[in-house]
Amino acid sequence: MSRLAASVLLLAGCVADLGSPTLVDDTRVLAVRAEVEGHPDRASPAPGESVRLTFLVAHETAPRPVGFHLVASAAGEPFAETASEPTTAPPSFDLVAPAAPELTVRGIFCPDAAADGPDGCAGSAALATRVRYSLAVTDTDPNRNPTLADVRLGDADWPEAPLPNAGSPCDAGTGLPTVQAGGGPTPLSFTAGPFDPDEELQVSHHATAGDLSPTFSFLSPGAERGEARWAPPDDRIGVVRFWLVALDRRGGTGWVERAACVVP
């Protein structure tokens, strides 16, 4: 089993139409993060603890309404489910961890449509994302969500700032870094917060325009920085959105979002 499949598997409904895995050119579910009630840094709940699953949905431009239907199971038996009409609010699923070593959540996300149960959409399902997510349940070996920090574009700090919609004009005063269209590849780098010394983080890189490579980078305890390279587009001016998603082997997830301005 791959590192990614061990925690979350996201499948687009129309696989043949998928391009680069790093390019967000439609509405996509990129990740899910578990947070135990009262302990938001902890990803693995103990039996009987409340946990919230929050899903990271990325859009090519302005957010689109997304409907969803999710079912949680343990030992093959469903024990909780949730559904929502199309909304632009961040999707989430609140549940109580069962007395089992692992829980699994599966379901579907439907852009611009309601879900017709956990396996289909009421309207066109061309952009539907099917989700399967596994999470450890334990009171003896808790797992923490990884964190990404000190994100940089080139040699400059890249702090969080108000994030306009992708593709919108680059207004003055946004505080976003500026990159020239068609310029050469620029390093995009980051560090990770404390995580299990026996684990390796897999970090996926995503952007709404340009060319990001590689698809994944890996961080081991003690590693100085992770890095990807981003070549800005030569035919698209305006705001570009970025997402970096860190996954460990047991369902722990962390992400950061950034934006930059591409100018002529």
HUNOR-V370559 format. One record per pair of residues at least 24 apart in sequence whose ideal C-beta (glycine too) atoms are under 10 Angstrom apart, sorted by the first residue. I is the first residue (numbers start at 1). J is the second residue. If there is no record, write none. Layout:
i = {I	I}
j = {J	J}
//
This chain:
i = {1	1	2	3	3	3	3	3	3	3	3	3	4	4	4	4	4	5	5	6	6	6	6	6	6	6	7	7	7	7	7	7	7	7	7	7	7	7	7	7	7	7	8	8	8	8	8	8	8	8	8	8	8	8	8	9	9	9	9	9	9	10	10	10	10	10	10	10	11	11	11	11	11	11	12	12	12	12	12	13	13	13	13	13	13	13	13	13	13	13	13	13	14	14	14	14	14	17	17	20	20	20	20	20	20	21	21	21	21	21	21	22	22	22	22	22	22	22	22	22	22	22	22	22	22	22	23	23	23	23	23	23	23	23	24	24	24	24	24	24	24	24	24	24	24	24	24	25	25	25	25	26	26	26	26	26	26	26	26	26	27	27	27	27	27	27	27	27	27	27	27	27	27	27	27	27	28	28	28	28	28	28	28	28	28	28	28	29	29	29	29	29	29	29	29	29	29	29	29	29	29	30	30	30	30	30	30	30	30	30	30	30	30	31	31	31	31	31	31	31	31	31	31	31	31	31	31	32	32	32	32	32	32	32	32	32	32	32	32	32	33	33	33	33	33	33	33	33	33	33	33	33	34	34	34	34	34	34	34	34	34	34	34	34	34	35	35	35	36	36	36	36	37	37	39	39	39	40	41	41	41	41	41	41	41	41	41	42	42	42	42	42	43	43	43	43	43	43	43	43	43	43	43	43	43	44	44	44	44	44	44	44	44	44	44	44	44	44	44	44	45	45	45	45	45	45	45	45	45	45	45	45	46	46	46	46	46	46	46	47	47	47	47	47	47	47	47	47	47	48	48	48	48	48	48	49	49	49	49	49	50	50	50	50	51	51	51	51	51	51	51	51	52	52	52	52	53	53	53	53	53	53	53	53	53	53	53	53	53	54	54	54	54	54	54	54	55	55	55	55	55	55	55	55	55	55	56	56	56	56	56	56	56	56	57	57	57	57	57	57	57	58	58	58	58	58	58	58	58	58	58	59	59	59	59	59	59	59	60	60	60	60	60	60	61	61	61	61	61	61	61	61	62	62	62	62	62	62	63	63	63	63	63	63	63	64	64	64	64	65	65	65	65	65	65	66	66	66	66	66	66	66	66	66	66	66	66	67	67	67	67	67	67	67	67	67	67	67	67	67	67	68	68	68	68	68	68	68	68	68	68	68	68	68	69	69	69	69	69	69	69	69	69	69	69	69	69	70	70	70	70	70	70	70	70	70	70	71	71	71	71	71	71	71	71	72	72	72	72	72	72	72	72	72	72	73	73	73	73	73	73	73	74	74	74	74	74	74	74	74	75	75	75	75	75	75	76	76	78	78	78	79	80	81	81	81	81	82	83	83	83	83	83	83	83	84	84	84	85	85	85	85	86	86	86	86	86	86	86	86	91	93	95	97	97	97	97	97	98	99	100	101	101	101	102	102	102	102	102	102	102	103	103	103	103	103	103	104	104	104	104	105	105	105	105	105	106	106	106	106	106	107	107	107	133	133	134	134	135	135	135	135	136	136	136	136	137	138	141	141	142	142	143	143	143	143	143	143	143	143	144	144	144	144	144	144	144	144	144	145	145	145	145	145	145	145	145	145	146	146	146	146	146	146	146	146	146	146	146	146	146	146	146	146	146	146	147	147	147	147	147	147	147	147	147	147	147	148	148	148	148	148	148	148	148	148	148	148	148	148	148	149	149	149	149	149	149	150	150	150	150	150	150	151	151	151	151	151	151	151	151	151	151	152	152	152	152	152	152	152	152	152	152	153	153	153	153	153	153	153	153	153	153	153	154	154	154	154	154	154	155	155	155	156	158	158	158	158	158	158	158	158	159	160	160	160	160	161	161	161	162	163	163	163	163	163	163	164	164	164	164	164	165	165	165	165	165	166	166	166	166	166	166	166	166	166	166	167	167	167	167	167	167	167	167	168	168	168	168	168	169	169	169	169	170	170	170	170	170	170	170	170	170	171	171	172	174	174	174	174	175	175	176	176	176	176	176	176	177	177	177	177	178	178	178	178	179	179	179	179	179	179	179	179	179	179	180	180	180	180	180	181	181	181	181	181	181	181	181	181	181	181	181	182	182	182	182	182	182	182	182	183	183	183	183	183	183	183	183	184	184	184	185	185	185	185	185	185	185	185	185	186	186	186	186	186	186	186	187	187	187	187	187	188	188	188	188	188	188	188	188	188	188	188	189	189	189	189	189	189	189	190	190	190	190	190	190	190	190	190	190	191	191	191	191	191	192	192	192	192	192	192	192	192	192	193	193	194	195	195	195	195	195	195	195	196	196	196	196	196	197	197	198	198	199	199	199	199	199	200	200	200	201	201	201	201	201	201	201	202	202	202	202	202	202	203	203	203	203	203	203	203	203	203	204	204	204	204	204	204	204	205	205	205	205	205	205	206	206	206	206	206	206	206	207	207	207	207	207	207	207	207	207	207	208	208	208	208	208	208	208	208	208	209	209	209	209	209	209	209	209	209	209	209	210	210	210	210	210	210	212	212	216	216	217	217	219	230	232	232	232	232	233	234	235	236	237	237	237	237	238	238}
j = {134	249	202	199	200	201	202	216	218	247	248	249	202	204	216	247	249	132	134	134	202	247	248	249	250	251	31	32	34	43	133	134	135	136	202	247	248	249	250	251	252	253	32	33	55	105	131	132	133	134	135	245	247	251	253	106	130	131	132	133	134	55	109	129	130	131	132	133	108	128	129	130	131	132	126	127	128	129	130	108	109	110	111	120	121	124	125	126	127	128	129	130	124	125	126	127	128	126	127	206	207	211	212	213	215	204	205	206	212	215	216	204	205	206	207	210	211	212	213	214	215	216	228	230	242	243	60	206	207	208	209	210	211	212	58	59	60	61	166	206	207	208	209	240	241	242	243	60	61	208	209	58	59	60	61	64	111	126	127	129	57	58	59	60	61	63	64	65	66	109	110	111	112	127	128	129	56	57	58	59	60	109	111	127	129	206	243	55	56	57	58	66	68	91	108	109	111	128	129	130	131	55	56	57	58	129	204	206	243	244	245	253	255	55	56	57	58	133	204	206	243	245	246	247	253	254	255	56	70	91	92	93	105	131	133	135	245	247	251	253	92	133	145	146	245	246	247	251	252	253	254	255	93	95	97	103	105	133	135	136	143	145	251	252	253	92	145	253	97	142	143	145	94	96	142	144	145	145	142	144	145	146	147	193	194	252	254	142	143	144	145	252	135	136	142	143	144	145	146	248	250	251	252	253	254	97	102	135	136	137	138	139	141	142	143	144	145	250	251	252	95	96	97	98	103	135	136	137	138	139	142	143	97	99	137	138	139	140	142	74	96	97	98	99	100	101	137	138	139	96	97	98	99	137	139	95	96	97	137	139	94	95	96	97	93	94	95	96	97	103	135	137	92	93	94	95	82	91	92	93	94	95	103	105	131	133	135	251	253	90	91	92	93	94	253	255	90	91	92	93	105	107	109	129	131	133	90	91	206	243	245	253	255	257	88	89	90	91	109	111	129	166	206	207	208	241	242	243	245	255	257	88	111	165	166	167	208	241	165	166	167	208	209	241	165	166	167	168	208	238	239	241	88	164	165	166	167	168	87	88	89	90	111	165	166	88	111	112	127	89	110	111	112	113	114	90	91	109	110	111	112	113	114	115	127	128	129	91	108	109	110	111	112	113	114	115	116	121	122	123	128	92	93	107	108	109	110	114	115	118	121	128	129	131	106	107	108	109	110	114	115	116	117	118	119	120	121	95	105	106	107	108	109	115	118	131	133	104	105	106	107	108	117	118	119	96	97	98	103	104	105	106	107	133	135	98	100	102	103	104	105	106	98	99	100	101	102	103	104	137	99	100	101	102	103	104	100	104	104	106	118	103	105	105	107	117	118	107	107	108	114	115	116	117	118	109	114	115	113	114	115	122	110	111	112	113	114	115	122	123	131	133	135	135	136	137	138	139	137	137	137	136	137	138	134	135	136	137	138	250	251	133	134	135	136	137	251	132	133	134	135	131	132	133	134	135	130	131	132	133	134	131	132	133	251	253	250	251	250	251	252	253	249	250	251	252	251	250	196	250	196	250	195	196	199	248	249	250	251	252	193	194	195	196	199	248	250	252	254	193	195	246	248	251	252	253	254	255	192	193	194	195	196	199	201	202	203	219	245	246	247	248	252	253	254	255	191	192	193	194	195	201	246	252	254	255	256	190	191	192	193	201	203	219	226	244	245	246	254	255	256	190	191	192	193	254	256	189	190	191	192	193	225	188	189	190	191	226	242	244	256	257	258	177	186	187	188	189	190	191	225	227	258	177	178	179	186	187	188	189	230	242	258	260	179	186	187	188	189	230	186	187	189	186	188	189	190	242	256	258	259	260	258	256	257	258	259	258	259	260	259	239	241	242	257	258	259	238	239	241	259	261	208	238	239	241	259	207	208	209	236	238	239	240	241	242	259	208	209	236	237	238	239	240	241	238	239	241	259	261	237	238	239	261	237	238	239	240	259	260	261	262	263	239	261	261	239	259	260	261	259	261	239	240	258	259	260	261	258	259	260	261	260	261	262	263	210	230	231	232	233	240	260	261	262	263	232	234	262	263	264	209	210	232	233	234	235	236	237	238	262	263	264	210	231	232	233	234	235	262	264	210	230	231	232	233	234	262	263	229	231	232	210	211	212	213	228	229	230	231	232	210	228	229	230	231	232	260	225	227	228	229	230	212	217	226	227	228	229	230	242	244	258	260	217	224	225	226	227	228	229	217	219	225	226	227	228	244	246	256	258	219	223	224	225	226	219	220	221	223	225	226	246	248	254	246	254	221	219	220	221	246	248	252	254	221	248	249	250	252	221	222	248	249	247	248	249	250	252	247	248	249	226	246	247	248	249	252	254	226	245	246	247	248	249	227	228	244	245	246	247	254	255	256	228	243	244	245	246	247	255	229	230	242	243	244	245	241	242	243	244	245	255	257	232	233	240	241	242	243	244	258	259	260	233	236	238	239	240	241	242	243	259	233	235	236	237	238	239	240	241	242	260	262	234	236	240	242	260	262	242	244	245	247	244	246	246	260	260	261	262	263	262	262	262	262	261	262	263	264	262	263}
//
